[in-house]
Amino acid sequence: MFENFRVFETEFAGRPLKIETGKMAQLANGECLVRYGETTIHVAATAAAKPRDGIDFFPLSVDFEERMYAVGRIPGSFMRREGRPSEKAILSSRQIDRPMRPLFPKDLRNDVSIVCTVLENDYDNSPEVVALLGASIAVSISDIPFDYVVAGCQVGIVDGKTVINPTSEQRAASEMTLPCALPRTRSL
């Protein structure tokens, strides 16, 4: 039924990383479901077929959608709908946008939209890092011109030692938490 369904698994920083593609969002140019530990994010990347006329910039839109059900909360009677994006969601969108935007071709004028939806969050694995990886994968496997792969992680210092992707307990004890993103040319 799903001819393009693929699953890739590895271990990163002592936790399982699983990437599935080809099963959801069939009309998107590229999509993937990324699981890191118990944190699960779905990323869909779409692009307009034709360039937008009369603009001199690249119209990239990155949305990081965190839902209350991802942490086990269901809205009550008064606030049934999700409100506007939180400050953390806006900053997470920027964390994805900033490393990726300069890597697109300079003359690209097609509207490109990347939507990262948090489906599950376990607090030990940062959803921003998972979403950055998912966004890079979704755009890379699509027909959108993008010849790079962007990887990200968080770096913390716990008891004088560098820790990659610290857990929530390690982040609380960390002297520093630094998000990092590294682009690399995709070799064919």
C-alpha positions as CSV (number, residue, x, y, z in Angstrom):
1,M,0.0,0.0,0.0
2,F,2.8,2.4,0.8
3,E,5.5,1.8,-1.9
4,N,7.8,4.6,-0.6
5,F,7.6,3.7,3.1
6,R,11.1,3.6,4.6
7,V,12.3,3.2,8.2
8,F,15.8,4.2,9.3
9,E,17.1,3.5,12.9
10,T,20.2,4.3,14.8
11,E,21.4,5.3,18.2
12,F,22.4,8.9,19.0
13,A,23.8,10.0,22.4
14,G,22.6,6.8,24.0
15,R,19.0,7.0,22.8
16,P,17.2,5.5,19.8
17,L,16.6,7.6,16.8
18,K,14.0,6.4,14.3
19,I,13.0,8.1,11.1
20,E,10.0,7.0,9.0
21,T,9.0,8.5,5.6
22,G,6.5,7.8,2.9
23,K,3.5,6.9,5.0
24,M,2.0,10.2,6.1
25,A,1.3,13.5,4.2
26,Q,1.3,11.9,0.8
27,L,0.6,15.3,-0.9
28,A,3.6,17.1,0.7
29,N,6.8,17.4,-1.3
30,G,8.7,15.7,1.5
31,E,7.7,14.4,4.9
32,C,9.1,12.4,7.8
33,L,8.2,11.2,11.2
34,V,11.2,11.5,13.6
35,R,11.3,9.7,17.0
36,Y,14.1,10.4,19.4
37,G,13.6,8.5,22.6
38,E,9.9,9.1,23.3
39,T,9.8,12.5,21.6
40,T,7.9,12.2,18.2
41,I,7.7,15.0,15.6
42,H,6.0,15.0,12.2
43,V,7.6,17.3,9.6
44,A,6.1,18.2,6.2
45,A,7.8,20.4,3.6
46,T,5.8,21.8,0.7
47,A,6.7,24.2,-2.1
48,A,4.7,26.2,-4.6
49,A,5.0,24.9,-8.2
50,K,5.7,28.4,-9.6
51,P,7.7,31.3,-8.2
52,R,5.9,34.3,-6.7
53,D,6.0,37.4,-8.9
54,G,7.3,40.8,-7.8
55,I,9.4,39.7,-4.8
56,D,13.1,39.9,-4.2
57,F,13.3,37.6,-1.2
58,F,13.0,33.9,-0.4
59,P,9.5,33.2,1.1
60,L,10.3,30.5,3.6
61,S,7.8,29.8,6.4
62,V,8.8,27.5,9.3
63,D,6.0,26.6,11.8
64,F,6.8,24.7,15.0
65,E,3.4,23.6,16.3
66,E,3.4,22.3,19.9
67,R,0.1,20.8,20.9
68,M,-1.1,20.3,24.5
69,Y,-1.9,16.6,23.8
70,A,1.8,16.0,23.2
71,V,2.4,16.3,26.9
72,G,-0.8,14.7,28.0
73,R,-3.0,17.7,28.5
74,I,-6.5,18.0,27.0
75,P,-8.0,21.5,27.0
76,G,-10.9,22.0,29.2
77,S,-14.3,23.7,28.6
78,F,-13.3,27.4,28.4
79,M,-10.0,27.2,26.4
80,R,-10.9,24.4,23.9
81,R,-8.7,25.6,21.1
82,E,-5.0,26.0,21.0
83,G,-4.0,29.6,21.1
84,R,-1.3,31.5,19.2
85,P,2.2,30.1,19.2
86,S,4.1,30.4,22.5
87,E,7.4,32.3,22.8
88,K,9.1,28.9,22.9
89,A,7.4,27.8,19.7
90,I,8.4,31.0,17.9
91,L,12.0,30.6,19.0
92,S,12.0,26.9,18.0
93,S,10.8,28.0,14.5
94,R,13.7,30.4,14.3
95,Q,16.1,27.8,15.4
96,I,15.1,25.7,12.4
97,D,14.8,28.7,10.0
98,R,18.2,30.3,10.7
99,P,20.5,27.4,9.8
100,M,18.5,26.3,6.8
101,R,17.5,29.6,5.0
102,P,21.0,30.5,3.7
103,L,21.5,27.1,2.2
104,F,18.6,27.4,-0.3
105,P,19.5,28.8,-3.8
106,K,19.7,32.6,-3.8
107,D,17.3,32.9,-6.7
108,L,14.5,30.7,-5.3
109,R,11.2,32.6,-5.2
110,N,8.8,29.7,-4.7
111,D,6.9,29.7,-1.4
112,V,8.3,27.0,0.8
113,S,6.6,25.9,4.0
114,I,8.0,23.6,6.7
115,V,5.5,22.5,9.4
116,C,6.9,20.7,12.4
117,T,4.1,19.2,14.6
118,V,5.0,17.8,18.0
119,L,3.1,14.6,18.5
120,E,4.7,13.4,21.7
121,N,7.2,15.0,24.1
122,D,9.0,13.1,26.9
123,Y,10.9,16.2,28.3
124,D,14.3,14.3,28.2
125,N,14.7,14.8,24.4
126,S,14.5,18.3,23.1
127,P,11.8,18.6,20.4
128,E,13.6,21.5,18.8
129,V,16.6,19.3,18.0
130,V,14.3,16.6,16.6
131,A,12.4,19.1,14.5
132,L,15.5,20.6,13.0
133,L,16.7,17.1,11.9
134,G,13.2,16.3,10.6
135,A,13.0,19.6,8.7
136,S,16.4,18.9,7.0
137,I,15.3,15.4,6.1
138,A,11.9,16.4,4.7
139,V,13.4,19.1,2.5
140,S,16.3,16.9,1.4
141,I,14.1,14.1,0.2
142,S,11.7,16.4,-1.5
143,D,12.1,18.0,-5.0
144,I,12.8,21.4,-3.4
145,P,16.3,22.5,-4.4
146,F,18.3,22.0,-1.3
147,D,21.7,20.3,-1.5
148,Y,22.5,20.1,2.2
149,V,21.8,18.1,5.3
150,V,21.5,20.0,8.6
151,A,22.1,18.2,11.8
152,G,21.5,19.7,15.2
153,C,22.1,18.9,18.9
154,Q,22.2,20.6,22.3
155,V,25.5,20.8,24.2
156,G,25.6,21.0,27.9
157,I,28.3,21.1,30.6
158,V,27.5,18.9,33.6
159,D,30.2,18.5,36.3
160,G,32.8,19.9,33.9
161,K,32.1,17.3,31.2
162,T,30.5,18.1,27.8
163,V,27.2,16.3,27.3
164,I,25.5,16.0,23.9
165,N,21.7,16.3,24.1
166,P,21.4,16.4,27.9
167,T,18.3,15.0,29.6
168,S,16.0,17.3,31.6
169,E,17.8,16.3,34.8
170,Q,21.2,17.1,33.2
171,R,19.9,20.4,31.8
172,A,18.8,21.5,35.3
173,A,22.3,20.8,36.6
174,S,24.1,22.1,33.5
175,E,26.3,25.2,33.6
176,M,25.5,25.9,30.0
177,T,23.1,24.7,27.3
178,L,24.0,25.6,23.8
179,P,22.0,24.6,20.7
180,C,24.2,23.8,17.7
181,A,23.4,23.3,14.0
182,L,25.9,22.0,11.4
183,P,25.1,22.0,7.6
184,R,26.9,19.6,5.3
185,T,26.8,19.2,1.6
186,R,24.8,16.2,0.6
187,S,27.1,13.8,-1.4
188,L,25.3,11.9,-4.1
